[in-house]
Each structure stands twice: as structure tokens, then as C-alpha cells.
Amino acid sequence: MDDEKCRCAGGVVKDGKCVMPEVTFTAFIMSLNTSALFHLGEIPDPLTGKTAQDLVLVKHTIDTLDLLERKTKGNLTDDEKNILEKFTYDLKMRYVQAAK
């Protein structure tokens, strides 16, 4: 039972409770990226298997990543900075392509 997956995404059952992974800046950025990919229609809904596109939510996520990039300037490790810049750039390119 200790290794069972929780109903919540990414959690594991330990001592009868759902325990989520450690919160890190990189995990947070990856979560935002995954959310944007979902709203771009590139990741199917895990319950229905269907994809849908919501470019307004994608743009909102990109704006959030841009805000984080500005507000955290000079306070990130090189790895954190690189992943934030990479994901932001990649999502912008995917957004432009999807909006055509």
C-alpha cells in the first residue's frame, strides 16, 4: 500500500495519507509548462483521453512565466534560470504556431 498512487496527481500513499512531492521552483515551472501544453491541446485529458485548446489560458500561463522571469531575475540558480527561459521561449513558439 505504501507505493500506491494517490488520486491526486503525483502523490504517493504513505502511512495512509497522500504525500505530494517536495515543492521546488523547477517543479513549479514544470507544472506551469505542463498546464500550458494541456491547454494547447498537446496533452490529452487523463480522464477522457480527449484534447482541447484554450489559447487564452496558454497566454495567461506565458504571461505568468514572463512575470516570474522578471521578478526572480538575479535570484535563481543557473539551472532554474535556464529551465524558466527555455520553457517560456518554447511555449511562446508553440502559442504563435497554434494561434495561426
N, CA, C and O atoms as a MOPAC input file, in Angstrom:
PM7 MOZYME 1SCF
protein

 N      0.81800 1    -1.20000 1     0.00000 1
 C      0.00000 1     0.00000 1     0.00000 1
 C      0.86100 1     1.26300 1     0.00000 1
 O      0.41400 1     2.30100 1    -0.48800 1
 N      2.08400 1     1.20400 1     0.53400 1
 C      2.92400 1     2.39500 1     0.63200 1
 C      3.24400 1     3.00800 1    -0.72500 1
 O      3.43100 1     4.22000 1    -0.82700 1
 N      3.30900 1     2.18000 1    -1.77400 1
 C      3.68500 1     2.69200 1    -3.08400 1
 C      2.49000 1     3.00200 1    -3.97600 1
 O      2.67600 1     3.35200 1    -5.14200 1
 N      1.28300 1     2.88500 1    -3.46500 1
 C      0.10700 1     3.17800 1    -4.27200 1
 C      0.07500 1     4.65600 1    -4.62300 1
 O      0.46300 1     5.51600 1    -3.83300 1
 N     -0.39500 1     4.92100 1    -5.82800 1
 C     -0.56500 1     6.31500 1    -6.25200 1
 C     -1.82500 1     6.88200 1    -5.61600 1
 O     -2.83200 1     6.18600 1    -5.48800 1
 N     -1.76600 1     8.12800 1    -5.22400 1
 C     -2.94800 1     8.81900 1    -4.71500 1
 C     -3.84500 1     9.18200 1    -5.88500 1
 O     -3.43300 1     9.12700 1    -7.04300 1
 N     -5.05600 1     9.54600 1    -5.57100 1
 C     -5.94700 1    10.05100 1    -6.61500 1
 C     -5.49400 1    11.42100 1    -7.08200 1
 O     -5.80400 1    11.83600 1    -8.19900 1
 N     -4.75700 1    12.12800 1    -6.22700 1
 C     -4.23300 1    13.43200 1    -6.63000 1
 C     -2.96300 1    13.20500 1    -7.46300 1
 O     -2.20300 1    12.27300 1    -7.20000 1
 N     -2.74500 1    14.03700 1    -8.43900 1
 C     -1.63400 1    13.86700 1    -9.37700 1
 C     -0.28700 1    13.90700 1    -8.67200 1
 O      0.01700 1    14.85000 1    -7.94200 1
 N      0.51400 1    12.87700 1    -8.89600 1
 C      1.88400 1    12.86700 1    -8.42500 1
 C      2.09700 1    12.46300 1    -6.98200 1
 O      3.24200 1    12.29900 1    -6.56100 1
 N      1.03500 1    12.29600 1    -6.20800 1
 C      1.18600 1    11.93300 1    -4.81100 1
 C      1.35700 1    10.43800 1    -4.62900 1
 O      1.02500 1     9.64400 1    -5.51000 1
 N      1.87700 1    10.07100 1    -3.48100 1
 C      2.06500 1     8.67100 1    -3.11700 1
 C      1.46000 1     8.46300 1    -1.73200 1
 O      1.54900 1     9.34200 1    -0.87500 1
 N      0.84800 1     7.30800 1    -1.51100 1
 C      0.26500 1     6.99700 1    -0.20700 1
 C      1.37600 1     6.54100 1     0.72800 1
 O      2.09300 1     5.58500 1     0.43300 1
 N      1.51100 1     7.22800 1     1.85100 1
 C      2.46700 1     6.84600 1     2.89600 1
 C      1.74900 1     6.94100 1     4.22000 1
 O      1.16300 1     7.97400 1     4.54500 1
 N      1.79300 1     5.86800 1     4.98500 1
 C      1.11600 1     5.81300 1     6.28100 1
 C     -0.35500 1     6.19600 1     6.15700 1
 O     -0.91300 1     6.85100 1     7.03700 1
 N     -0.97700 1     5.77900 1     5.04800 1
 C     -2.39300 1     6.01900 1     4.84900 1
 C     -2.75400 1     7.42600 1     4.40100 1
 O     -3.93500 1     7.76100 1     4.30700 1
 N     -1.74200 1     8.26400 1     4.12100 1
 C     -2.00100 1     9.64300 1     3.70100 1
 C     -1.34500 1     9.90600 1     2.35000 1
 O     -0.31900 1     9.31700 1     2.00800 1
 N     -1.96400 1    10.80300 1     1.59700 1
 C     -1.40300 1    11.21300 1     0.31300 1
 C     -0.29100 1    12.22500 1     0.57600 1
 O     -0.53000 1    13.27800 1     1.16800 1
 N      0.91300 1    11.90500 1     0.13700 1
 C      2.05900 1    12.79000 1     0.31700 1
 C      2.50500 1    13.26200 1    -1.05900 1
 O      2.81800 1    12.45600 1    -1.93600 1
 N      2.53000 1    14.55500 1    -1.23300 1
 C      2.93500 1    15.14800 1    -2.50500 1
 C      4.44900 1    15.32400 1    -2.53000 1
 O      5.08500 1    15.41000 1    -1.48000 1
 N      5.03100 1    15.37900 1    -3.74000 1
 C      6.47200 1    15.60100 1    -3.84600 1
 C      6.85900 1    16.97500 1    -3.30100 1
 O      6.01600 1    17.86200 1    -3.16300 1
 N      8.14000 1    17.13600 1    -2.99600 1
 C      8.65200 1    18.40500 1    -2.47800 1
 C      8.38000 1    19.53400 1    -3.48300 1
 O      8.49500 1    19.34200 1    -4.69400 1
 N      8.02600 1    20.68600 1    -2.97100 1
 C      7.80100 1    21.85300 1    -3.81700 1
 C      9.15600 1    22.51500 1    -4.07700 1
 O      9.86800 1    22.90300 1    -3.15000 1
 N      9.48800 1    22.63000 1    -5.35900 1
 C     10.71100 1    23.32600 1    -5.76200 1
 C     10.34300 1    24.31200 1    -6.86500 1
 O      9.28300 1    24.20000 1    -7.48200 1
 N     11.21600 1    25.26700 1    -7.10600 1
 C     10.95900 1    26.23400 1    -8.16900 1
 C     10.88300 1    25.52700 1    -9.51700 1
 O     10.01000 1    25.82400 1   -10.33200 1
 N     11.79700 1    24.59400 1    -9.74900 1
 C     11.80800 1    23.86200 1   -11.01100 1
 C     10.52500 1    23.05400 1   -11.19100 1
 O      9.95200 1    23.04100 1   -12.28000 1
 N     10.07100 1    22.38300 1   -10.13900 1
 C      8.82700 1    21.61100 1   -10.22500 1
 C      7.64000 1    22.53300 1   -10.51000 1
 O      6.73200 1    22.16600 1   -11.25700 1
 N      7.64700 1    23.72200 1    -9.91900 1
 C      6.58500 1    24.69200 1   -10.15300 1
 C      6.56100 1    25.12500 1   -11.62100 1
 O      5.49600 1    25.17800 1   -12.23600 1
 N      7.72400 1    25.43200 1   -12.17600 1
 C      7.82300 1    25.83800 1   -13.58100 1
 C      7.38900 1    24.69300 1   -14.48800 1
 O      6.69000 1    24.91400 1   -15.47700 1
 N      7.79400 1    23.48900 1   -14.16200 1
 C      7.39900 1    22.32700 1   -14.96300 1
 C      5.88700 1    22.12200 1   -14.91000 1
 O      5.27700 1    21.72200 1   -15.90100 1
 N      5.29400 1    22.39200 1   -13.77600 1
 C      3.84600 1    22.28000 1   -13.63200 1
 C      3.13000 1    23.30100 1   -14.51600 1
 O      2.14900 1    22.96700 1   -15.18000 1
 N      3.61400 1    24.53600 1   -14.52500 1
 C      3.03200 1    25.56500 1   -15.38700 1
 C      3.18900 1    25.18100 1   -16.85800 1
 O      2.27000 1    25.37500 1   -17.65300 1
 N      4.34600 1    24.63900 1   -17.21700 1
 C      4.59300 1    24.21400 1   -18.58700 1
 C      3.62100 1    23.10400 1   -18.99000 1
 O      3.05300 1    23.13700 1   -20.08100 1
 N      3.43600 1    22.13700 1   -18.11800 1
 C      2.51800 1    21.03400 1   -18.40400 1
 C      1.09300 1    21.54400 1   -18.56900 1
 O      0.36500 1    21.09500 1   -19.45400 1
 N      0.70300 1    22.47500 1   -17.72400 1
 C     -0.62300 1    23.06900 1   -17.82400 1
 C     -0.80400 1    23.76200 1   -19.17600 1
 O     -1.84500 1    23.61700 1   -19.81700 1
 N      0.20100 1    24.50600 1   -19.60300 1
 C      0.11800 1    25.20000 1   -20.89200 1
 C      0.04400 1    24.20000 1   -22.04500 1
 O     -0.72200 1    24.39800 1   -22.98900 1
 N      0.83100 1    23.13300 1   -21.97400 1
 C      0.78300 1    22.10400 1   -23.02400 1
 C     -0.59100 1    21.44900 1   -23.07700 1
 O     -1.09400 1    21.13300 1   -24.15500 1
 N     -1.19300 1    21.24600 1   -21.91600 1
 C     -2.55200 1    20.70300 1   -21.85600 1
 C     -3.51600 1    21.64700 1   -22.57000 1
 O     -4.33300 1    21.20800 1   -23.38000 1
 N     -3.42100 1    22.94000 1   -22.26900 1
 C     -4.33100 1    23.91800 1   -22.86500 1
 C     -4.01900 1    24.19400 1   -24.33800 1
 O     -4.86700 1    24.71700 1   -25.06100 1
 N     -2.82400 1    23.85100 1   -24.78100 1
 C     -2.50600 1    23.92200 1   -26.20100 1
 C     -3.11400 1    22.73500 1   -26.95400 1
 O     -3.13800 1    22.71600 1   -28.18500 1
 N     -3.60000 1    21.75700 1   -26.20600 1
 C     -4.16100 1    20.56100 1   -26.82300 1
 C     -3.11000 1    19.51700 1   -27.15000 1
 O     -3.36900 1    18.60000 1   -27.92900 1
 N     -1.93200 1    19.64500 1   -26.56800 1
 C     -0.84700 1    18.70600 1   -26.83900 1
 C     -0.80800 1    17.54200 1   -25.84600 1
 O     -0.13700 1    16.53800 1   -26.08800 1
 N     -1.51900 1    17.67800 1   -24.74300 1
 C     -1.61400 1    16.61300 1   -23.73600 1
 C     -3.09700 1    16.30200 1   -23.55100 1
 O     -3.88900 1    17.21000 1   -23.29300 1
 N     -3.48000 1    15.04200 1   -23.67700 1
 C     -4.90100 1    14.70200 1   -23.51100 1
 C     -5.34000 1    14.74100 1   -22.05200 1
 O     -4.54400 1    14.55200 1   -21.13200 1
 N     -6.61700 1    14.99000 1   -21.87600 1
 C     -7.22400 1    14.92400 1   -20.54400 1
 C     -7.07300 1    13.49200 1   -20.03900 1
 O     -7.46400 1    12.55600 1   -20.73600 1
 N     -6.51700 1    13.29800 1   -18.84600 1
 C     -6.29400 1    11.93700 1   -18.35900 1
 C     -7.59200 1    11.14900 1   -18.11100 1
 O     -7.58300 1     9.91800 1   -18.12200 1
 N     -8.68100 1    11.84700 1   -17.89400 1
 C     -9.95500 1    11.16300 1   -17.64200 1
 C    -10.68400 1    10.78700 1   -18.92500 1
 O    -11.27300 1     9.71000 1   -19.01700 1
 N    -10.64300 1    11.68000 1   -19.92000 1
 C    -11.40300 1    11.44200 1   -21.15000 1
 C    -10.53000 1    10.99200 1   -22.31500 1
 O    -11.02400 1    10.38300 1   -23.26400 1
 N     -9.23700 1    11.28700 1   -22.24600 1
 C     -8.34600 1    10.97300 1   -23.35700 1
 C     -8.46300 1    11.96000 1   -24.50500 1
 O     -7.78500 1    11.81300 1   -25.52100 1
 N     -9.31100 1    12.95800 1   -24.35400 1
 C     -9.52800 1    13.94700 1   -25.41200 1
 C     -8.64800 1    15.17600 1   -25.18600 1
 O     -8.23700 1    15.47000 1   -24.06400 1
 N     -8.37100 1    15.88000 1   -26.27600 1
 C     -7.61800 1    17.12100 1   -26.18600 1
 C     -8.53200 1    18.29300 1   -26.51600 1
 O     -9.50900 1    18.15200 1   -27.25100 1
 N     -8.20100 1    19.43000 1   -25.96900 1
 C     -8.93600 1    20.66100 1   -26.24500 1
 C     -7.93900 1    21.80800 1   -26.19000 1
 O     -6.89800 1    21.70400 1   -25.54200 1
 N     -8.25400 1    22.88400 1   -26.86000 1
 C     -7.36100 1    24.02500 1   -26.90200 1
 C     -8.03100 1    25.25300 1   -26.28400 1
 O     -9.18600 1    25.56000 1   -26.57800 1
 N     -7.28800 1    25.94500 1   -25.42600 1
 C     -7.75300 1    27.19500 1   -24.83400 1
 C     -6.58000 1    28.16600 1   -24.84400 1
 O     -5.79700 1    28.21600 1   -23.89500 1
 N     -6.46300 1    28.93300 1   -25.91600 1
 C     -5.31700 1    29.81600 1   -26.08900 1
 C     -5.28400 1    30.95900 1   -25.08700 1
 O     -4.21400 1    31.49600 1   -24.80100 1
 N     -6.43000 1    31.33700 1   -24.55200 1
 C     -6.45800 1    32.38300 1   -23.51900 1
 C     -5.69600 1    31.90300 1   -22.28200 1
 O     -4.91400 1    32.65500 1   -21.70100 1
 N     -5.92400 1    30.65300 1   -21.88200 1
 C     -5.21700 1    30.11500 1   -20.71500 1
 C     -3.73600 1    29.89300 1   -21.01300 1
 O     -2.89900 1    30.04300 1   -20.12300 1
 N     -3.40800 1    29.54100 1   -22.24500 1
 C     -1.99700 1    29.39800 1   -22.61700 1
 C     -1.29900 1    30.75200 1   -22.49600 1
 O     -0.21100 1    30.84700 1   -21.92800 1
 N     -1.92600 1    31.78900 1   -23.03100 1
 C     -1.34500 1    33.14200 1   -22.96000 1
 C     -1.18300 1    33.58900 1   -21.50500 1
 O     -0.18800 1    34.22200 1   -21.15400 1
 N     -2.15600 1    33.26100 1   -20.67000 1
 C     -2.07700 1    33.61700 1   -19.25300 1
 C     -0.88100 1    32.92000 1   -18.59300 1
 O     -0.17800 1    33.52500 1   -17.78400 1
 N     -0.65600 1    31.67100 1   -18.93400 1
 C      0.48500 1    30.94700 1   -18.37200 1
 C      1.79500 1    31.54400 1   -18.86000 1
 O      2.73800 1    31.68100 1   -18.08100 1
 N      1.86800 1    31.89900 1   -20.13500 1
 C      3.07300 1    32.53900 1   -20.66500 1
 C      3.32100 1    33.86600 1   -19.95400 1
 O      4.45600 1    34.18000 1   -19.59800 1
 N      2.27100 1    34.63600 1   -19.75100 1
 C      2.40700 1    35.90700 1   -19.02400 1
 C      2.89500 1    35.67500 1   -17.59300 1
 O      3.68700 1    36.45600 1   -17.06700 1
 N      2.42000 1    34.60800 1   -16.97700 1
 C      2.85900 1    34.25700 1   -15.61200 1
 C      4.33900 1    33.90600 1   -15.60600 1
 O      5.07100 1    34.33100 1   -14.71300 1
 N      4.78600 1    33.13700 1   -16.59100 1
 C      6.20200 1    32.77800 1   -16.68400 1
 C      7.06000 1    34.01600 1   -16.94200 1
 O      8.14500 1    34.15100 1   -16.37500 1
 N      6.57700 1    34.91900 1   -17.79700 1
 C      7.29600 1    36.18100 1   -18.02800 1
 C      7.42000 1    36.99000 1   -16.73400 1
 O      8.48000 1    37.54300 1   -16.44200 1
 N      6.34200 1    37.05400 1   -15.97100 1
 C      6.35300 1    37.75700 1   -14.68400 1
 C      7.37900 1    37.12800 1   -13.73900 1
 O      8.16200 1    37.83600 1   -13.10400 1
 N      7.36900 1    35.80900 1   -13.65100 1
 C      8.32800 1    35.11800 1   -12.78100 1
 C      9.76400 1    35.39800 1   -13.22200 1
 O     10.65600 1    35.58700 1   -12.39500 1
 N      9.96800 1    35.42200 1   -14.52800 1
 C     11.31700 1    35.69600 1   -15.03900 1
 C     11.78400 1    37.09500 1   -14.62300 1
 O     12.93200 1    37.27200 1   -14.21400 1
 N     10.90400 1    38.07700 1   -14.72700 1
 C     11.25400 1    39.44300 1   -14.32300 1
 C     11.46400 1    39.55400 1   -12.81800 1
 O     12.44400 1    40.15200 1   -12.37300 1
 N     10.56200 1    38.98800 1   -12.03500 1
 C     10.58000 1    39.16200 1   -10.58100 1
 C     11.67600 1    38.35400 1    -9.88700 1
 O     12.07700 1    38.68300 1    -8.77100 1
 N     12.16100 1    37.29900 1   -10.54300 1
 C     13.18500 1    36.45700 1    -9.90700 1
 C     14.57700 1    36.71500 1   -10.47100 1
 O     15.53400 1    36.03200 1   -10.10300 1
 N     14.69300 1    37.69700 1   -11.36100 1
 C     15.98300 1    37.99000 1   -12.00200 1
 C     17.06900 1    38.19200 1   -10.94100 1
 O     16.91500 1    38.99200 1   -10.01800 1
 N     18.15300 1    37.46000 1   -11.09200 1
 C     19.27200 1    37.55900 1   -10.16000 1
 C     19.12600 1    36.68700 1    -8.92000 1
 O     20.03700 1    36.63800 1    -8.09300 1
 N     17.99800 1    35.99900 1    -8.77700 1
 C     17.76400 1    35.18700 1    -7.57500 1
 C     17.64100 1    33.69500 1    -7.86000 1
 O     17.30800 1    32.92200 1    -6.96200 1
 N     17.90100 1    33.28700 1    -9.08300 1
 C     17.75700 1    31.87800 1    -9.44900 1
 C     19.11900 1    31.23700 1    -9.67300 1
 O     20.09500 1    31.91600 1    -9.99400 1
 N     19.17000 1    29.92600 1    -9.49900 1
 C     20.37400 1    29.20400 1    -9.88300 1
 C     20.43700 1    29.19600 1   -11.40400 1
 O     19.44600 1    29.50100 1   -12.06800 1
 N     21.58400 1    28.85300 1   -11.95500 1
 C     21.70700 1    28.78400 1   -13.41500 1
 C     20.71200 1    27.77700 1   -13.99500 1
 O     20.09400 1    28.04300 1   -15.02600 1
 N     20.55400 1    26.62800 1   -13.34200 1
 C     19.61300 1    25.61100 1   -13.82300 1
 C     18.17900 1    26.13000 1   -13.79800 1
 O     17.43100 1    25.91800 1   -14.75300 1
 N     17.78800 1    26.80300 1   -12.72600 1
 C     16.42800 1    27.35300 1   -12.62600 1
 C     16.19600 1    28.40900 1   -13.69900 1
 O     15.15200 1    28.42100 1   -14.35100 1
 N     17.17300 1    29.29600 1   -13.87800 1
 C     17.06900 1    30.34700 1   -14.88700 1
 C     16.93900 1    29.74000 1   -16.27600 1
 O     16.10500 1    30.17000 1   -17.07300 1
 N     17.76200 1    28.74400 1   -16.56300 1
 C     17.74400 1    28.12100 1   -17.88600 1
 C     16.42700 1    27.41400 1   -18.17500 1
 O     15.89200 1    27.53500 1   -19.27700 1
 N     15.90400 1    26.68800 1   -17.21900 1
 C     14.64300 1    25.97900 1   -17.45200 1
 C     13.49600 1    26.95600 1   -17.61100 1
 O     12.60900 1    26.73400 1   -18.43500 1
 N     13.49300 1    28.03400 1   -16.84000 1
 C     12.45300 1    29.04800 1   -16.96800 1
 C     12.51200 1    29.69800 1   -18.34900 1
 O     11.48500 1    29.84200 1   -19.01200 1
 N     13.69100 1    30.08600 1   -18.77700 1
 C     13.84200 1    30.71500 1   -20.09700 1
 C     13.48100 1    29.74900 1   -21.21800 1
 O     12.80500 1    30.12800 1   -22.17400 1
 N     13.93000 1    28.50200 1   -21.10300 1
 C     13.66800 1    27.50100 1   -22.14000 1
 C     12.17500 1    27.23300 1   -22.28200 1
 O     11.64200 1    27.24500 1   -23.39100 1
 N     11.50200 1    26.99300 1   -21.16700 1
 C     10.07400 1    26.69700 1   -21.22100 1
 C      9.27300 1    27.89800 1   -21.71200 1
 O      8.32700 1    27.73900 1   -22.48300 1
 N      9.64500 1    29.09900 1   -21.27100 1
 C      8.93000 1    30.30000 1   -21.70100 1
 C      9.06900 1    30.49000 1   -23.21100 1
 O      8.08400 1    30.74500 1   -23.90300 1
 N     10.27800 1    30.36700 1   -23.71000 1
 C     10.51500 1    30.51400 1   -25.14900 1
 C      9.75600 1    29.44800 1   -25.93300 1
 O      9.08800 1    29.75700 1   -26.92000 1
 N      9.85600 1    28.20600 1   -25.49800 1
 C      9.19400 1    27.09800 1   -26.18700 1
 C      7.67500 1    27.30600 1   -26.23100 1
 O      7.05200 1    27.09700 1   -27.27200 1
 N      7.09400 1    27.70800 1   -25.12800 1
 C      5.64500 1    27.92400 1   -25.09300 1
 C      5.23400 1    29.09000 1   -25.98800 1
 O      4.18300 1    29.04300 1   -26.62600 1
 N      6.05300 1    30.12900 1   -26.03700 1
 C      5.75000 1    31.26100 1   -26.91800 1
 C      5.73100 1    30.80800 1   -28.37700 1
 O      4.84700 1    31.20400 1   -29.13600 1
 N      6.68600 1    29.99000 1   -28.76700 1
 C      6.74200 1    29.49400 1   -30.14300 1
 C      5.53500 1    28.59500 1   -30.44500 1
 O      4.93900 1    28.68800 1   -31.51700 1
 N      5.18900 1    27.74200 1   -29.50900 1
 C      4.02600 1    26.85700 1   -29.70100 1
 C      2.73400 1    27.66900 1   -29.76000 1
 O      1.83000 1    27.35100 1   -30.53200 1
 N      2.64900 1    28.71600 1   -28.94400 1
 C      1.46100 1    29.57700 1   -28.92400 1
 C      1.30600 1    30.28100 1   -30.27500 1
 O      0.21200 1    30.31000 1   -30.83800 1
 N      2.38300 1    30.84100 1   -30.78500 1
 C      2.33700 1    31.52200 1   -32.08400 1
 C      1.87100 1    30.55900 1   -33.17200 1
 O      1.03800 1    30.90900 1   -34.00900 1
 N      2.41400 1    29.35400 1   -33.15300 1
 C      2.02700 1    28.34200 1   -34.14900 1
 C      0.54800 1    27.99000 1   -34.01600 1
 O     -0.15400 1    27.88300 1   -35.02100 1
 N      0.07600 1    27.81000 1   -32.79800 1
 C     -1.32200 1    27.41500 1   -32.57200 1
 C     -2.29000 1    28.54500 1   -32.90700 1
 O     -3.42300 1    28.29400 1   -33.31500 1
 N     -1.84300 1    29.78800 1   -32.73600 1
 C     -2.72700 1    30.92300 1   -32.96000 1
 C     -2.88900 1    31.26100 1   -34.45100 1
 O     -3.73400 1    32.08000 1   -34.81200 1
 N     -2.08800 1    30.63700 1   -35.30700 1
 C     -2.17900 1    30.91200 1   -36.76300 1
 C     -3.48300 1    30.42000 1   -37.32700 1
 O     -3.73200 1    30.56300 1   -38.52300 1

